[in-house]
Amino acid sequence: MKLDLFDYKLPENLIAQTPLIERDKAKLLVLDKKSGEIKHDIFYNIINYINCNDVIVINESKVINARIFGKKEKTGAKIECFILEKKKNNNFIVLLRPSKRLKENDKVFIDENENIFFEVLEKLEEGRALINFNISAKKILEKYGRVPLPPYIKNRNFDSSFYQTVYAKKEGSVAAPTAGLHFTKELIRKLQDKGVYIAKVDLEIGLDTFKPIIEEDIKKHKIHTEKFSISESAVKSIINSKTNGGKVISVGTTTTRVLETIMTEHGVLKNCKGKTDLYIYPGYKFKIIDMLITNFHLPKSTLIVLVSAFAGRENILNAYKIAIENQYRFFSFGDCMLIK
């Protein structure tokens, strides 16, 4: 299947640069994946499309302050360090920019006065490296780290808490599960009062979630690997929902990959943790999710490919076309879709 089939033209002014102060007032495009019918609504009305005994599955991963700036020892060259993965002790896999200025054993000072630095242990591919912090990485990230934002968000003048879901709990992601940004605590309470189950999973979103597909044949693309876990209580909520005739509503592509990975690997939903590199593209047979809450995704990305697998490529591209015509806001801080 050709990559160009998942392309579309987006006016730059529709790339959302700031979050909505009232999260649940984002526009909501409701797409019926069987008929292709489209309705326009506001996110806080999503409760009208969800029934008693349905289950909403959310990713409770929290974005860490993964972006750090420092200066190379001796030369003073400015270096940006982006945390990707924790290894043993104080060792981390990171993305360094510009990586060409650094070699193994080089030190980068984050705070010279406090003698806080990291050392490059090994250079890896594509600007990545294995580094070691000389003090607790947690303390460094808390004091000097900044919340990472996608490269298409140019504005940085807002409260970084808006790039966290209201239910974010487990630190580990370097990007937010953005479909969940529209929920408020009050809306979640109203859903629970209606008899809707809320189940939580955890998937640590990596930087490669923004990596575009470059192969002409999308099937040749190798997707990134991410850590996930699901608790026994979440499994019980989902099973109870299904037993009572409810639907499984996945909030975001990350949650979708967790649930579908477990079903693919085990055939049943079970309490487990592991890593997933499940790549979902058209032709994939979904095993557990019935509805999907998702934002509007970048062209030629694994995310638009996933939602196309769920709703049909023609339906998705038509929905995006109509969203553009109606001035919907796109990407991380943008508006939302409910695919049912």
N, C-alpha and C positions, 0 to 999 in steps of 0.2 A: 504494500500500500504506500503510495507516494506521499512524501512530506508536504508537498504543496497543497494537498487536499485539506490540510488543517491550518491554512493561512487565511488571514483576513486583514483588512486595512482599518486601523484605529486612529482617529484624530487625536493628536497629542494632548489636546485640552481635556480629553475624557479620562486621562490617567489621573486617578485621585491622588492628590498631593497632601491632603490633610484628613485626619479622621473626623467622623461626625461626633460632636459632643454628646448628642443623644443617640447612642449606638443603634437602638432598635427603630430608628426613623429612616433607615436606608430604604431605597426602593427595592421591591421584591418582584422579580419576574417569575411567574409560575408557568412551568412547561409540562404539558401532558405528553409523556414520551411515546404513547401509543398513537394518539391522534395528531400530535404536533400543535395542538391548540395552545394559545398563549394568553395569559391574563396579567394585568399589572396591579400591584398592590404595594403595601408598606410592610416592612418586616414584622412590626409588632402584631400584625394580623395573621402571622403564620400559624397561630394557635387555632385558627379556623380551618386549617387544612390537616390538622393532626387530631386523631381521635383517642378516646379513652382506650387504654391497653396497648397503644402504640409505644414504642421505645425510641428515645432519641439517644444516639451514641456520640459522645464527645471526646475529643482528645485534650486531656488536661495538662499536657506538656507546657512548661513555662520557658519563655525565651531568656537566655542568660546574657549578661553583659559581655558579649563575646569579642567586641572590637576594642583593641588596645593600640596606643601609639607610643613610639619610643624613638630613641636616637642611637645609631650605630656607634659603638665605642671608637674613639680616636677621630673618626671622620665627621661625626655628628649628623650623618645622613638620616633623614626622616624615614622611619619604617612603620608600616601598618601591619599589625598582627591580628589575624582573624582565627579564633579558636574553632576547630572542627571536631576533634574527638579526643577524649581523655584516655590516656594509656596508664601505665603503672606509675605510682608515686606522683611526682610533679611533672611528669612528661606528657606532652600533648602533641597531636598532629594539628598543624596550623597552616593557614595560607598567608604567605608573606608578600608584601608589596612595597617596593620593587624587590623581588627575590634575587635578581641578578647581582645586587650589591652585597649579598651575604654569601659566606661560605661556611663550611663546618668549623666549629670552635669559635666563631664570631659571637660577640656579646652585644645585646641591644638593651640600653638602659631605659627603663620606664620612668624612674625617678632617681637621678644621680645623687641628689642630696641624701636620700634614704638608702642608697646602694641597692636598689631594686632593679633586677635585670633578668633576662632570659638568655640562654646559650643555645646556639644551633648545634644539635647533635648530628643530624643527618639531613641532607638535601634530598627531596623526593621529586616526583614529576609534577608538572603544571603549577609550579610556584608553591607547592606544599613542602613542609619540612617537619622533622621531629625536633622539638625543643624541650628544654628543661628550665622551669622557673626556679630562682634561687631561694624563694620563700613560698609560703602557702599560696597556691594559685587562687584559692577561694578569696583570700584577703585582697589579692591583687585585683581580681575582677570586681569585687565589691567597691573598691576605692577608685580604681582607674579605668575600669571597663565601661563601655557604652553599649546600649542596646543596638544591635545591628539592624539596618533597614535595607530593603531591596534597592538595587542601584537605580531603579526608575523613580524612586521617591527623592526628589531634589530638596524639598523643604524639610528642615530638621528642627524647626522652632515650634515644638508642641510637647506636651507631657508624654513621656515615653510609656506611661502606663496604658495609653490607648493602643499600644501595640502588643498588649497582653489581653487574653480573654478574662472575663470576670471570674472564671473558675480555674484559671491556671494555678497549678500546684507543684508539679514535679519538674525541677529545673533540668535542662538538657538540650533544648532546641536552640538553633541559631536563626530560626525564622518562625513566625507565628502561624498557628493553624487558623488562617484568616477567616474561614467561613464562620468560625465561632465568635468573631469579634462583634457580631450584631446582637448577641444575647445579652440581656441584663439579668440581674438577680431577680428582679420582680417578674420578668417574663418567665424565667425558669420556675419560679414559685407558682405562677398561674397555670403553667403546663402540668406541674405535679398535682395541683388542686383539681385539675380536670381528669386526673387518673392516668397521666402519661408517665411512663418509667423514664428515668435518666440513668444511663450507664456510661461509665468512664473507662477509657483506655488511655495508654500512654505511648506515643511514638515520638522519638527525638528527631525533629526535622533538621536535615542537614543543608548546607549551603547549595548542594547540587540540585536542590528542588528548583532552583532558578536556571539550571543548565539547559540550554536549548538542544533540541535534536538537530544534529548536523547531517546524519545519513539520509540519503535520498529515499531509501526504503526504511520506513519507521521501524520495521521488525528487527533491523540490525542494530538499533540503538541499545546500549547497555545502561540500565537504570541504576541509580545509586542504591546503596544499602543503608538501612536505618534500623536502630534498635526499637523494639516495642515490647509491651507487656499488657496483659489484661487480667483483672482480678477475678476471684471466684464470685464475688458479689455482682460484678458486671455481667458475668456469664449467666448467673441466675436470673437477673433482670431481663436479659434478652430472651432467655428460654421461657420465662413466665409470660412475656409479651406474646411470643409466638404461640404458646399453648392456649392463650386466651383470644387468639385470632387477631392479634395486633400486627402492625407492620414495623419493620426495622428501618429507622430513618438515620442515615449516616450524616454527620456534620463534617463535611470536608473530604478531600481526597486522601488525607493521611489516615483518617479513621477508616475509610473504605478499604485501604490497603491492608490495615491490621486485620479487619474482620475477614476479608477475602483470603488473606494469607493463611489464617488459621484453618479456614474451611478447606482450602486447597491442600494443605499439608496433613490435616488430621481427619477431614471428612465430617467432623462435628465441632461445635464450639466448645472450647475447653480453656481452663485457667492455665496460662503459659506465658513465657517470655522468650524472646529470641531476636533474630534479625530478618528483615525482609528486603528482597530485591524484586518483589513481584511487579511486573510491568504489564499494565492493563491497557490493551488497545482493541479496536473493533474486531469482533469475532470471539472475544472472551465471554464466557457464560457466567454471569453473576450467580453466586451460590447462597447469599444470605440477605443482602441489602435490598430493600423495596423502594426506598425514596432517598434522594440525595439533596442536601443543602450545600451550595457551593458558590464561590465568587466567580467573576468573569476572568478567564485566564489568558496568559500571553499566547499569541499565535505560535504555532510550530513547537509547542511545549508538550511534555509528557502529561501535563494536567488537562489540557484541552483534548488530548487524545483519550484520556481516561473517561472524561464526561461524554465524549462522543461514543465510546464503547457502551456507555450506560443508556444514553438517550437517542443515539443515532446521529451520525455526522451531519446529515442534512438538517435535522431538527436543531442541532446546536448552532450551526452556522446561520440558520434562519433566525434563531433566537438572538444571536449576537448582532445580526443586522438590524433587527427591530430595536434592540437595546440601544444601539448607536443612534438610530433615528429618534429615539425618545430620550436622548441625553443621559443615559445611565452612566454612572462612574465605574471605571474598570480597575482591576487588580486589587492589591492588598487592602487598601482603605476604601475600596469601591463598594458598589451595590451588590445585590445577592440574587441567586436563582434557587427556586425549589423545583426539583425535577421529580414528578410523581407518575 
